[in-house]
Structure formats: structure tokens, C-alpha cells
Amino acid sequence: MSGNTSQWNRRSILKAGAAGLAAFGPGLQLFGASASAAAKLVVQYDWLMSNGQIGDVAAVANGYFKEAGLEVEFSPGGPNAATVPPVVSGAAQLGQFSESPQLYA
């Protein structure tokens, strides 16, 4: 064991995702995104929306993503939801899923 006891939990993954969105927003200006047209970003979950996503929902409701030039849509999953195929096909730009599928890969 390397001595590193930190583990990834849902909160740290959501923080990393939010940091990625924050870093991604300004980069849109480099690729021709204008202030008048918000870039659409679909986030695919493999679980149903619940209190764990309240920060994401509040950010949309308060216009934080819109201020960054993003139009964010959340696509909830559910039991047996497939998160990876929508991201691979381009229907969703981000996907958040539990570690269970990774354990079986």
C-alpha cells in the first residue's frame, strides 16, 4: 500500500466535476462560443435525481452555468441505466455513474 488513504467518494467526484465545468467554460471562448449562444452540456447520471444533486440543480436555478456560457441539462438514470453509451455517442457530454460498473469491467 502506498500510504495514501484518500478515497474517492460522491462529494469529491462532484467537486471534481464542478471544477472541470468551471475550467471548461472559459475554454469555450477559444472555440468560437459567443456570449449570445450558450453551449449545451448534457450530464447523464446513472441514478435518479435526489438530494445528492441539489447543488447542480441550484446552480442551474441561480443561473451560474448560464453566466459561464453553458446551458446545462441533467439526464437522470435509474435502475439499470446505461451512462457510458450516451457519452460515447455524443448524446451527453458528461456522465456520472457509481463504481459498480467499473468493478465488473
C-alpha positions in Angstrom: 0.0 0.0 0.0 1.3 3.4 -0.9 0.2 5.0 2.3 -2.3 7.2 0.6 -5.6 6.8 2.5 -7.7 9.2 0.5 -10.7 7.7 -1.3 -13.0 9.0 -4.0 -16.5 9.5 -2.7 -19.5 11.1 -4.3 -18.7 14.5 -2.9 -15.1 14.6 -4.2 -16.3 13.4 -7.6 -18.9 16.1 -7.8 -16.3 18.7 -6.7 -14.0 17.5 -9.5 -16.8 17.6 -12.0 -17.7 21.2 -10.9 -14.1 22.2 -11.2 -14.0 20.6 -14.7 -17.1 22.6 -15.7 -15.5 25.8 -14.3 -12.3 25.1 -16.3 -14.3 24.1 -19.4 -16.5 27.3 -19.5 -13.7 29.8 -20.3 -12.2 27.5 -22.9 -15.4 27.7 -24.9 -14.5 31.2 -25.9 -11.4 29.8 -27.7 -13.6 27.6 -29.9 -15.9 30.3 -31.1 -18.7 30.3 -28.5 -20.3 33.7 -28.3 -21.9 35.4 -25.3 -25.2 35.3 -27.1 -25.2 31.5 -27.7 -24.8 29.2 -24.6 -23.1 25.9 -25.3 -25.4 23.0 -24.5 -24.0 20.5 -22.0 -25.9 17.3 -21.1 -24.9 15.5 -17.9 -26.0 11.8 -17.8 -26.5 10.2 -14.4 -26.9 6.5 -13.7 -29.1 7.3 -10.7 -32.4 9.2 -10.2 -32.1 12.9 -9.3 -32.2 13.3 -5.5 -30.8 15.4 -2.8 -27.3 14.4 -3.9 -27.6 16.6 -6.9 -29.2 19.7 -5.2 -26.0 21.7 -5.8 -26.2 21.1 -9.5 -29.9 21.9 -9.6 -29.4 25.1 -7.5 -26.6 26.2 -9.9 -28.9 25.9 -12.8 -31.8 27.7 -10.9 -29.5 30.5 -9.9 -28.0 30.9 -13.4 -24.4 30.1 -12.5 -23.9 27.9 -15.6 -25.6 30.4 -17.8 -23.2 33.1 -16.5 -20.4 30.8 -17.7 -22.0 30.5 -21.1 -23.4 27.0 -20.5 -26.9 25.6 -21.0 -26.8 22.6 -18.7 -29.3 19.8 -18.8 -29.4 16.8 -16.4 -30.5 13.5 -17.7 -31.4 11.2 -14.7 -30.9 7.5 -14.9 -32.4 4.9 -12.7 -32.1 1.1 -12.1 -30.0 -0.5 -14.9 -29.4 2.9 -16.6 -26.6 2.9 -19.1 -24.4 6.0 -18.6 -21.5 5.3 -20.9 -23.3 4.8 -24.3 -24.9 8.3 -24.3 -21.5 9.9 -23.6 -19.8 7.8 -26.3 -22.5 8.6 -28.8 -22.3 12.3 -28.1 -25.9 12.5 -26.7 -24.4 13.5 -23.4 -21.1 15.3 -22.8 -20.5 14.2 -19.2 -21.5 11.0 -17.4 -21.6 10.3 -13.7 -22.0 6.7 -12.5 -21.3 4.6 -9.5 -18.2 2.5 -9.2 -20.2 -0.8 -9.6 -19.8 -1.0 -13.4 -16.1 -0.5 -13.1 -15.8 -3.4 -10.7 -17.2 -5.8 -13.3 -15.1 -4.5 -16.2 
